[in-house]
Amino acid sequence: MAKKKALILVVDDDVRMLRMMNRMLELEGFQVMTASGGEQALALFDKDTPSLVLLDIMMPDMDGYTVCRRIREFSEVPIIMVTARGDDKEKVEGLNIGADDYVTKPFSASELAARVRAVLRRVGDKDTNQETTFRYKDLVVDFTSRRVMVKDTELSLTSTEYKMLSYICQNAGRVVTPDQLLDKVWGEEYQGAAHLLQVNIARLRKKLGDDAKSPEYIMTRSGIGYIMPKTN
């Protein structure tokens, strides 16, 4: 039986760009549905949940940030923000509200496909560690169900946040370098993307309730990487 193609929702108010991305992704073997605005995108999402959303930021009726926030209210489907600028502030804002990655216009078909596949790959990856549960103080990570609890409250983590946390927990007591995390969670093509990692670590720490200056769970070893203390 043939493997079902991933369904990508592409959202952009520029009709030419929408058609171009549609064509690029179809040639790379994906199913595609398109929306030219935020409201239409949310309606399509509700009708047929996609595997991933490619979301333009600058749209007149509802900008990409708003669409991303709306989706994150009820779904953890991966989102890649599409920006026309290489503005770090714009990228950080997208990551902070729940986007998994970003791609800057103009881009090639191969770059777009690589970004999509990298995000889908890490969402689909399953943890293969022998231990089924990690515990440290009030933090509990169940690798079987992919659930994370802090003080008996279940956290809503994106797939990227969960992958980062589970990898750090699986290496508890050892320092995990930035490149190791980037390679494991995003793929080897992201090694050196320190800014991307820092934003996501900050977002994860916030959800864990970690104090930025003296974190309880994910600690920083300056110039080396991150470490989670060993289990109790």
N, C-alpha and C positions, 0 to 999 in steps of 0.2 A: 504494500500500500504506500502511495506517495506521501511524503511528509507535508502536512498542511503549511501553506505559506503564512508568514507573519503579516498581519494587517496593520498598516501604518496610516494614521490620520495626519494629513498635512494641512496646516492652517496658515494662510497668507492672503492678504487683501490684494496683492499684486497678481493679476491673472496670469501674466507671462511667467512669473516666478513659480506660481502654483503648477502650471502646466509642465514647466521644465523639471521641477522636483518629482512630479508624478511620473514623467517619462523616465527619469534617472532611476527611480526606485523600481519601477516595473521591469526595466532592463536588467536590474540586479536581482530579480526574482521575488520581489515583494508584492503583496496585494496592497492597493492604495485606495483610500477614499479622501476627498478633499473638501475643505470649507474655506470660504472667502471672508469669514468674520467669526467673532467669538461666539455669538449666540448660535449660529449655525453649527459651529464646532461642538458645542455642548449638547445640542440636540442629536447630532450624529453619534457622539460618544455614548449617549444614553440609549440610542437605538441599537448600536452594534459596537460593543466595547473593543477598542483596538489593542494591539500588542504594544504599541508605542505611539507617542504624539510628537510630531515635529511642529513647533509652535513659534510663529513669527512674533516679535515683540511689538513692533510699531504698527498698530492697526487702529482705524478711526472709531469704530463702534464700541469695541472693548479691547483694550490692549492685552498683550500676551501675559503680562504679570497677573492681571485679573483672572484670565482664563485658567492660568496655572493654579492660582489660589482656589478657584471654584472646583477644579478637578480634585485637588488635594483634600477637599472637604469630605470626599467620599471614595476616593480611589488612590492606589499607589502605583498605577500604571506609569511606566517610565516616560519622562518628558525631556526632550532636547529642545532648548531654546535656540531660535535662529535670529541672529542679530546682524545688522548691516554695518555695525561698527565694532572695532576691537577694543571698545571701552571697558576697562576692568570693572568700573563701578556698575555698569549695566550687567556684566556677567555675574558679579557677586550677588546682585539683587535677585537675579533669576535663581541662582543656587540656594540662596537663603530662604526663598519661599517654596522650595521643594523640587526644583528642576534637577535632573540627574546629570546633564551635560549641556554644552552649548556648541554651536558651530557658527563661524563668521562668514558672511557673504563677502566676496564671491567664493564659491567652493566648487570642486570638481565632483563628478559622479562617484569616483572612487573614494574620495574623502567622506562624502555624505554616507555612502554605503558602509564604510569602515566604522564611522561613528555609530550608526544604527546597530550594526552587528555587535560592536563592543558592548553597548548597553544591553541589548537583548541577551548576549552571552552571559553577562554577569547576573542578570535577573534570573536566568535559567539554571545557573550553576547551583549544585547542591553541595552542602558541606559533607565531607567524607571522614571527619575525625571520629575516633572510636568512642569518645565520651559523648553522651547524649545531652548532658546538662552542665552548664558552668554556673558556679555561684561565687559571689564575692560580696560580703556585707549584705546590702539590700538589693543587689543586682542578681537577677536570675536570667540566663539565656538558655532556652530550650532549642537545641539544634534540630531536633526532629520536627517540631511544629513551627520552628522559626519564630517563636514568640519571645519577647523581651519584657521582663517585669522589673520595676524598681519600687520598693516599698509596697508590694502587692498590687501595684497599678500597672496595667499593660501599656506599653508605649507603642505609638504609631510611628514606625520607622519606614523610610523609603528602602527600596531594595539596596541602594548604594550604602546607606547608613548601616543596614543590617550586615552587609558583607564586610564593611570596615570593622564593626564591633566584633563580629564572630571571629574574624581573623586575628584580631588583637587578643581576644579571650583565649583562642586556641594556642596562642603563644605566651600565655600569662607567665610572668616572671622573667621574660626575655624582651629586650628592646627590639621593636620592629622599625626598620628604617623607612623613610618616606618612599623610596623607590620600591621597596618590597610591597608596601601597601598599594602603591599606584599600579604595580605589575599585577598583583593579585586581584584587585578590585576593578581596575579600569582596563588593564592590558599593558603589555610591554611598550606599546607605542606612546604611552602617556608618561613614561619615566622622565623625571625632570619637571613635571607640571606641579611644582610646589604650591602655587597659588590655589589651584583646584583642590588639592588635598587639604590645605589649611582652612578653606571655607567650609568644607564638608566636616572636618573634625570639629570645628567650632559649633556647627549646627548640631552635630551628634552630642557633643558635651552639653549643650543647652537642653536637649531633650532628656538627657540623663540626670539633669539637675546639678551638673558639675560646676563648681565655681571656677571662673576663668583663670584666676590667679593661683588658686590652690585646689586643683581638681582632686576628687576622691577616687575616681575610677580610672580615667585615661590620663596618665601623667606624661609630661614631656621631659625627655632627657636632652637638654640643650645641645644642638649641633649633631645629635645622633638619631633621635626618633621618638617613638611613643612606647609606653609600657603599661600593662595592667598587672597589678600585684597578683600573686598566686592565690588560689582559692583558699577559703578558710579551712 
